[in-house]
Structures are given as C-alpha cells and as structure tokens.
C-alpha cells in the first residue's frame, strides 16, 4: 500500500523547521512521499498578506532536491475556504489505494474539535501530532482526550492505519515563520532559517 504524508499549513514563509518535520515523517515512517500543501483561504485564521501562489512558489523552491517531498497546490487553486476534510477527501479520491498520513502541530491538536467535521477527519487517515517527547497536552477537551485514548498507537511502520493517532517525536527546531517575518522586517539575515532567503529578501514582501 502506498503511504502518502500530508503536511498542510500557511507556510508564511516556509523555513527549515517545516522541512525537517517533513523529512522526519518521511524517514521515520518510510512514507512514499510527503506533500506540503500551502493553504489558500484558511478558515481558522486571518488570510496571510502574502498571496497563496507566492507562498506555494516558495515551498516548491525550498524542497528542490529533497527526495520524496512534493509541493501540492490544490488548496491554492481552490475557491473559498480550505477545509482539511475536503483536501483529504480529494486526495483519497485521487489515490484510492493509498493510506493518508496527515500531520498537525500540538497547538492545532488542542483545538481540533473546533475544526469543520473534525470527527470525520480522524477516520480519514493516520493522524500524526508533531510534539516534543515531553510535551504535556494541558487543557485538552474531554472529547479529544477520549478520542486520543481510543486511537493512540506508537508511531512506526507497523502501526500505520486509518483512524489511528500517533505522536511524531521530532527535534523541533527553534525557528518559526513569525521569527522569519520579524527578522526580515528588521532587515536581518535569515539565511540560516530558510532555504529561500534570497527570494524572500528580494521580494521585499515582509519589510514594513
């Protein structure tokens, strides 16, 4: 069975932390590919000031030469809000025999019960939660706690299965899109934080 990793986000902008997470998914779970999917119009946050197409172009440039990592523009091309459930359904229709392994951050997991059709989401594939090994899920709602207890398995190649949840143990890098934007706004060097620093600096889009 083909195993496809799904890593969505605003990528505003993409940085080495994103790429390391994608590599970690690919390598730890021996995924056939990992698709990085920049969101178009996010339903749970304000629209980033940089266009979806520009963010997609940066993602595509950032992963050149990365084996098994792909940039997917389906949400960029979509009209209206980009709900994760719609993206996963579309991907499953495109690859009916594949297992979808989709990644979210720990903060997103804490609010997953506010997402559109969130219970259906949990049955669409194997959910990975990116968190440090010592991360404490404080404030987790009772319904999410129940789902986690019922579905949680250790993340490895043998346990990957639709409807399961695992923690992805990864060395989260001390970098964020917010930090990159702030440094660019101050005119500081971000070459150690993102592979597309030249494009970011020349665009002038984060300078205020």
C-alpha positions, -999 to 999 in steps of 0.1 A, spaced: 0 0 0 13 34 -9 17 57 21 14 94 15 23 121 41 2 152 42 17 184 57 -6 214 54 0 249 66 2 286 57 40 283 52 42 321 57 70 317 49 84 282 48 116 275 69 140 248 78 117 236 107 90 228 82 114 209 60 129 189 90 94 179 100 86 166 65 119 147 64 111 132 98 77 120 86 92 105 55 121 88 72 106 75 105 75 61 88 91 52 55 65 72 36 65 70 -2 61 108 -4 52 138 17 31 165 2 35 200 15 2 218 9 0 256 14 -34 267 24 -53 291 2 -80 308 23 -77 294 59 -110 292 78 -95 294 113 -72 324 110 -67 356 90 -56 355 54 -18 359 52 -8 392 35 14 372 10 -6 356 -18 -13 318 -18 5 315 -51 36 332 -38 37 310 -7 34 279 -29 62 291 -51 85 294 -21 75 260 -8 83 245 -43 116 262 -44 125 252 -8 122 215 -14 141 212 -47 163 182 -45 145 168 -14 137 131 -22 100 123 -17 89 158 -8 64 174 -31 46 208 -33 9 205 -38 -11 235 -50 -47 221 -47 -57 245 -19 -41 274 -36 -63 267 -66 -95 262 -46 -121 289 -44 -134 296 -9 -123 283 25 -98 254 26 -111 228 50 -88 199 58 -116 174 54 -122 185 18 -85 182 10 -82 147 25 -113 135 6 -100 149 -26 -66 132 -20 -82 99 -12 -102 101 -44 -70 107 -64 -52 78 -47 -79 54 -36 -55 26 -25 -32 49 -5 -30 54 32 -30 92 41 -8 101 70 -15 137 79 4 159 103 -7 187 126 11 206 153 4 201 190 -14 235 193 -37 226 164 -45 193 181 -56 211 212 -82 229 191 -91 201 166 -126 198 180 -133 233 165 -124 222 130 -150 215 103 -163 179 106 -135 170 129 -147 136 139 -147 125 103 -112 138 100 -100 113 125 -112 85 103 -97 98 70 -62 85 77 -35 82 103 -31 114 123 4 125 134 8 151 161 42 169 160 53 174 196 84 172 217 86 139 237 79 157 270 50 178 256 21 179 281 -13 182 265 -27 206 291 -63 218 285 -73 190 262 -110 188 260 -128 157 272 -139 147 237 -104 149 223 -90 131 253 -114 103 247 -105 100 210 -68 101 218 -71 73 244 -91 52 220 -70 57 189 -34 63 201 -6 40 189 31 43 189 43 57 156 61 32 134 57 15 101 38 -15 116 11 6 133 2 30 105 -36 26 99 -66 46 91 -83 60 122 -52 59 144 -33 88 162 4 89 170 28 114 183 57 122 160 88 126 181 109 151 163 137 176 172 116 207 167 139 235 156 139 269 173 125 287 143 91 299 133 75 318 104 68 346 128 105 349 137 115 349 100 90 376 92 101 397 122 138 394 112 130 403 76 111 433 87 142 445 107 164 438 77 183 410 94 199 380 78 176 349 77 199 326 56 202 302 85 165 299 89 151 292 54 164 279 21 145 306 2 161 336 20 172 351 -13 137 351 -27 123 364 5 147 393 7 144 402 -30 106 402 -28 105 428 -1 71 414 10 79 413 47 95 447 50 74 473 67 
